[in-house]
């Protein structure tokens, strides 16, 4: 871990190092096929969760499993890759198609599609928790039913975890390295942390970073179901994902991709780029506690958030918004709430908190990146999305959960934290510093 991630650097160290800024955003989620559609639905508190019944199953749902509960999920609102050639679609897994769709939007949004960019100074980090399970399972099915010579020849590369990152690197002609971080549900957030480190070290000018995941396959759903990790509210899909609510009963899996274009401030300034926010601080810790359960004290999250704030040179009192991991699991939400209280104080003392997985579901390795896009947009628009389904406060949750409707931030409230945690004890916290943006209508 580099020293800037520990919070031990000095104010002069922070002043001297390269600043990392966000210049492009791209998403494809259960709420919309792009950033604008996702953001509008999110600030209005809409749900992308639904029953995975015949007629509305995602493309990856390849087996009849009518008797397998719970059949809930959050498929993307628009099928990915509409701009891809037929040959590209056949060669890219679903998760890679999601990644390329979001990356294409982010690259265009940054203005780099028409700028003079040195490929040797552009890198890609697109992460996943699972890779693409559908590709390898479908290959296995073909082997069993039709023989080895009917297995799709690209089954191995399509199923590998780096498939999405590789596809994005070819889209943007990145020659400075293509990487994939695999850190369970914090993979997408870790990608941004690693990207920031590369820019700070001066090895690159631009990194296209984020996460993509397509986990809505019966085997994945069955495995999470066997862990008793999924919500059983099959008769109320929109009300199933309930972060921090006393009646939460588990997560809902979703799919999607979130991609951010990060640049050195100098590179962005020299080309006259529009800057959404600065990625000012990174904190990375591990629990070393359990393969699935978080440390119930939230100590690892506390250390990650504090390190991120120190790295950014801000105090807890400066933070206006905290985008929570908020998976709607009993243990996870309780541990995260304790961590928020430990860093910021009880309700009324800390930042506005929202759990946007209540609307998008949990897209595993893509979740942190999608939520980083949300965090940046919250600073840019001065608006915090609500937490859907937060109706009964948990006695262990003394934090300010935004619910009912979106919350407007003051023009001076320009610091936000994105927190992620993953199976195996991975904790990653990012601190973003925004800049004042003209106020527009909600959802714009």
Long-range contacts (C-beta under 8 A, 24 or more apart in sequence): 1-284, 2-197, 2-200, 2-201, 4-197, 4-200, 4-282, 4-311, 5-193, 5-197, 5-282, 5-283, 5-284, 5-307, 5-311, 6-307, 6-311, 7-283, 7-306, 7-307, 7-308, 7-309, 7-310, 7-311, 8-310, 9-311, 11-313, 14-311, 14-312, 14-313, 17-200, 18-199, 18-200, 18-202, 18-264, 18-265, 18-266, 19-264, 19-265, 19-278, 19-280, 20-195, 20-196, 20-199, 20-200, 20-262, 20-263, 20-264, 20-265, 20-278, 20-279, 20-280, 21-262, 21-263, 21-264, 21-265, 21-268, 21-273, 21-275, 21-276, 21-277, 21-278, 21-279, 22-260, 22-261, 22-262, 22-275, 22-276, 22-277, 22-278, 22-279, 22-376, 22-432, 23-109, 23-110, 23-111, 23-112, 23-261, 23-262, 23-263, 23-268, 23-273, 23-274, 23-275, 23-276, 24-106, 24-107, 24-108, 24-109, 24-110, 24-111, 24-112, 24-259, 24-260, 24-261, 25-105, 25-106, 25-109, 25-259, 25-260, 25-261, 25-276, 25-373, 25-376, 25-377, 26-101, 26-102, 26-103, 26-104, 26-105, 26-106, 26-107, 26-109, 26-210, 26-257, 26-258, 26-259, 26-260, 26-373, 27-102, 27-105, 27-256, 27-257, 27-258, 27-259, 27-370, 27-373, 28-76, 28-77, 28-78, 28-80, 28-98, 28-101, 28-102, 28-256, 28-257, 29-76, 29-77, 29-254, 29-256, 29-257, 29-258, 29-360, 29-363, 29-370, 30-74, 30-75, 30-76, 30-77, 30-254, 30-255, 30-256, 30-359, 30-360, 30-361, 31-77, 31-359, 31-360, 32-77, 32-78, 33-76, 33-77, 33-78, 33-101, 34-105, 35-105, 35-109, 35-373, 35-377, 36-444, 37-77, 37-78, 38-370, 38-373, 39-374, 39-377, 39-381, 39-443, 40-443, 40-444, 41-359, 42-356, 42-359, 42-360, 42-374, 42-385, 43-383, 43-385, 43-386, 43-406, 43-442, 43-443, 44-406, 44-442, 44-443, 45-359, 45-385, 45-386, 45-388, 45-404, 45-405, 45-406, 46-359, 47-237, 47-238, 47-239, 47-241, 47-358, 47-359, 47-388, 48-74, 48-75, 48-77, 48-254, 48-359, 48-360, 48-361, 49-73, 49-74, 49-237, 49-238, 49-240, 49-241, 49-252, 49-254, 49-359, 49-361, 50-74, 50-75, 50-237, 51-234, 51-237, 52-216, 58-214, 58-216, 58-255, 59-94, 60-94, 60-134, 60-214, 60-216, 60-217, 60-255, 61-216, 61-217, 61-218, 62-134, 62-137, 62-138, 62-141, 62-217, 62-218, 63-218, 65-218, 65-222, 68-218, 68-221, 68-222, 68-225, 69-225, 69-232, 69-234, 70-225, 70-230, 70-231, 70-232, 70-233, 70-234, 71-221, 71-234, 72-230, 72-231, 72-233, 72-234, 72-237, 72-240, 72-252, 72-253, 73-216, 73-221, 73-252, 73-253, 73-254, 73-255, 73-361, 74-252, 74-253, 74-254, 74-255, 74-256, 74-360, 74-361, 74-363, 75-216, 75-254, 75-255, 76-255, 76-256, 80-257, 91-154, 91-158, 92-158, 92-163, 92-167, 93-132, 93-134, 93-135, 93-158, 93-159, 93-163, 93-164, 93-214, 94-132, 94-134, 94-135, 94-214, 94-255, 95-128, 95-131, 95-132, 95-163, 95-164, 95-212, 95-213, 95-214, 95-255, 95-257, 96-132, 96-158, 96-163, 96-164, 96-166, 96-167, 96-212, 98-164, 98-212, 98-213, 98-214, 98-255, 98-256, 98-257, 98-366, 99-126, 99-164, 99-165, 99-167, 99-168, 99-210, 99-212, 99-257, 99-259, 100-164, 100-167, 100-168, 100-171, 101-257, 102-210, 102-212, 102-256, 102-257, 102-258, 102-259, 103-168, 103-171, 103-172, 103-208, 103-210, 103-257, 103-259, 104-171, 105-259, 106-208, 106-210, 106-259, 106-260, 106-261, 107-171, 107-172, 107-208, 107-261, 109-261, 110-261, 110-263, 110-273, 111-271, 111-273, 111-274, 112-172, 112-206, 112-261, 115-271, 116-271, 117-173, 117-206, 118-205, 119-173, 119-174, 119-175, 119-176, 120-175, 120-176, 121-176, 121-204, 121-205, 121-206, 122-172, 122-173, 122-174, 122-175, 122-176, 122-204, 122-205, 122-206, 122-207, 122-208, 123-174, 123-176, 123-177, 123-178, 123-179, 123-195, 123-198, 123-203, 123-204, 123-206, 123-207, 123-208, 124-165, 124-168, 124-169, 124-172, 124-174, 124-177, 124-178, 124-179, 124-207, 124-208, 124-209, 125-165, 125-178, 125-179, 125-180, 125-181, 125-191, 125-192, 125-194, 125-195, 125-198, 125-207, 125-208, 125-209, 125-210, 126-164, 126-165, 126-168, 126-180, 126-191, 126-208, 126-209, 126-210, 126-211, 126-212, 126-259, 127-161, 127-165, 127-180, 127-181, 127-182, 127-183, 127-187, 127-188, 127-190, 127-191, 127-210, 127-211, 127-212, 127-365, 127-369, 128-161, 128-164, 128-180, 128-182, 128-187, 128-211, 128-212, 128-213, 128-364, 128-365, 128-366, 129-182, 129-183, 129-184, 129-185, 129-187, 129-213, 129-215, 129-364, 129-365, 129-422, 130-161, 130-213, 130-215, 130-220, 130-364, 130-365, 131-159, 131-160, 131-161, 131-163, 132-158, 132-159, 132-160, 132-163, 132-214, 133-159, 133-215, 133-217, 133-219, 133-220, 134-214, 134-217, 135-159, 137-217, 137-219, 164-212, 164-257, 168-208, 168-259, 172-208, 174-208, 176-203, 176-204, 177-204, 182-365, 183-365, 183-422, 183-424, 183-426, 183-428, 184-364, 184-365, 184-422, 184-423, 184-424, 184-426, 185-325, 185-327, 185-362, 185-364, 185-365, 185-367, 185-368, 185-420, 185-421, 185-422, 185-423, 185-426, 186-368, 186-420, 186-421, 186-422, 186-426, 186-427, 186-428, 187-211, 187-364, 187-365, 187-366, 187-368, 187-422, 188-258, 188-365, 188-366, 188-367, 188-368, 188-369, 188-370, 188-372, 188-420, 189-368, 189-369, 189-371, 189-372, 189-418, 189-420, 189-428, 189-430, 190-284, 190-368, 190-420, 190-426, 190-428, 191-369, 192-260, 192-262, 192-279, 192-368, 192-369, 192-372, 192-430, 193-282, 193-284, 193-428, 193-430, 195-262, 196-262, 196-279, 196-282, 197-282, 199-262, 199-263, 199-264, 202-264, 205-263, 205-264, 205-267, 206-261, 206-262, 206-263, 206-264, 206-267, 207-261, 207-262, 207-263, 208-259, 208-260, 208-261, 208-262, 209-259, 209-260, 209-261, 209-262, 209-369, 210-257, 210-258, 210-259, 210-260, 210-366, 210-369, 210-370, 210-372, 210-373, 211-257, 211-258, 211-363, 211-365, 211-366, 211-367, 211-368, 211-369, 211-370, 212-256, 212-257, 212-258, 212-259, 212-365, 212-366, 213-255, 213-256, 213-257, 213-363, 213-364, 213-365, 213-366, 213-367, 214-255, 215-253, 215-255, 215-363, 215-364, 216-253, 216-254, 216-255, 220-253, 221-253, 224-251, 224-253, 227-292, 229-329, 231-328, 238-388, 238-389, 239-389, 240-389, 241-328, 241-357, 241-358, 241-359, 241-361, 241-362, 241-388, 241-389, 242-328, 242-358, 242-388, 242-389, 242-390, 243-324, 243-326, 243-327, 243-328, 243-333, 243-355, 243-357, 243-358, 243-387, 243-389, 243-390, 243-401, 244-324, 244-326, 244-328, 244-333, 244-337, 244-353, 244-355, 244-387, 244-390, 244-393, 244-394, 244-397, 244-399, 244-401, 245-328, 245-389, 245-390, 245-391, 245-392, 245-393, 245-394, 246-392, 246-393, 246-394, 246-395, 246-397, 247-391, 247-392, 248-328, 248-329, 248-330, 248-333, 248-394, 249-328, 249-330, 250-328, 250-329, 251-327, 251-328, 251-329, 251-357, 251-361, 251-362, 252-328, 252-357, 252-361, 252-362, 253-361, 253-362, 253-363, 253-364, 254-357, 254-360, 254-361, 254-362, 254-363, 254-367, 255-361, 255-363, 255-366, 256-360, 256-363, 256-366, 256-370, 257-366, 257-369, 257-370, 258-366, 258-368, 258-369, 258-370, 258-371, 258-372, 258-373, 259-369, 260-369, 260-372, 260-373, 260-376, 275-435, 276-376, 276-377, 276-379, 276-380, 276-434, 276-435, 277-376, 277-379, 277-380, 277-432, 277-433, 277-434, 277-435, 278-432, 278-433, 278-434, 278-435, 279-430, 279-431, 279-432, 280-311, 280-312, 280-313, 280-314, 280-415, 280-431, 280-432, 280-433, 281-307, 281-308, 281-309, 281-310, 281-311, 281-312, 281-313, 281-314, 281-429, 281-430, 281-431, 282-307, 282-308, 282-311, 282-428, 282-429, 282-430, 282-431, 283-307, 283-308, 283-309, 283-310, 283-311, 283-427, 283-428, 283-429, 283-430, 283-431, 284-427, 284-428, 284-429, 285-427, 286-424, 286-425, 286-426, 286-427, 287-425, 287-427, 288-425, 289-425, 290-425, 291-423, 291-424, 292-423, 293-331, 294-331, 294-332, 294-335, 294-336, 294-421, 294-425, 295-335, 295-425, 296-331, 296-334, 296-335, 296-338, 297-335, 297-338, 298-335, 298-336, 298-337, 298-338, 298-339, 298-340, 298-342, 299-339, 300-421, 300-425, 300-427, 301-335, 301-336, 301-339, 301-419, 301-421, 301-427, 301-429, 302-339, 302-342, 302-343, 303-427, 304-419, 304-427, 304-428, 304-429, 305-339, 305-343, 305-417, 305-419, 305-429, 306-343, 307-429, 308-417, 308-429, 308-430, 308-431, 309-343, 309-417, 309-431, 311-431, 312-415, 312-431, 312-433, 314-415, 314-431, 314-433, 316-343, 316-344, 316-345, 316-350, 318-415, 319-344, 319-350, 319-351, 319-415, 319-416, 319-417, 319-431, 320-351, 320-352, 320-409, 320-410, 320-413, 320-414, 320-415, 320-416, 321-351, 321-352, 321-353, 321-354, 321-375, 321-378, 321-379, 321-384, 321-409, 321-413, 321-415, 321-416, 321-417, 322-350, 322-351, 322-352, 322-353, 322-354, 322-416, 322-417, 322-419, 323-354, 323-356, 323-371, 323-372, 323-374, 323-375, 323-378, 323-416, 323-417, 323-418, 323-419, 324-353, 324-354, 324-355, 324-419, 325-355, 325-419, 325-420, 325-421, 326-354, 326-355, 326-356, 326-357, 326-358, 326-387, 327-357, 327-362, 328-355, 328-357, 328-358, 332-421, 333-394, 333-397, 334-394, 334-396, 334-397, 336-419, 336-421, 337-394, 337-396, 337-397, 337-398, 337-399, 338-396, 340-399, 341-398, 341-399, 344-399, 346-398, 346-399, 347-398, 347-399, 347-400, 348-400, 350-399, 350-400, 351-400, 351-416, 351-417, 352-384, 352-400, 352-402, 352-407, 352-409, 353-387, 353-399, 353-400, 353-401, 353-402, 354-384, 354-385, 354-386, 354-387, 354-401, 354-402, 355-387, 355-390, 355-401, 356-385, 356-387, 358-387, 358-388, 358-389, 358-390, 359-385, 359-388, 367-420, 368-418, 368-420, 368-428, 371-418, 371-420, 372-418, 372-430, 372-432, 375-416, 375-417, 375-418, 375-430, 375-432, 376-432, 376-434, 378-409, 378-416, 379-409, 379-414, 379-415, 379-416, 379-432, 379-433, 379-434, 379-435, 379-437, 380-434, 380-437, 381-437, 381-439, 381-440, 381-444, 382-408, 382-409, 382-410, 382-411, 382-413, 382-437, 382-439, 383-407, 383-408, 383-409, 383-442, 384-408, 384-409, 406-442, 411-436
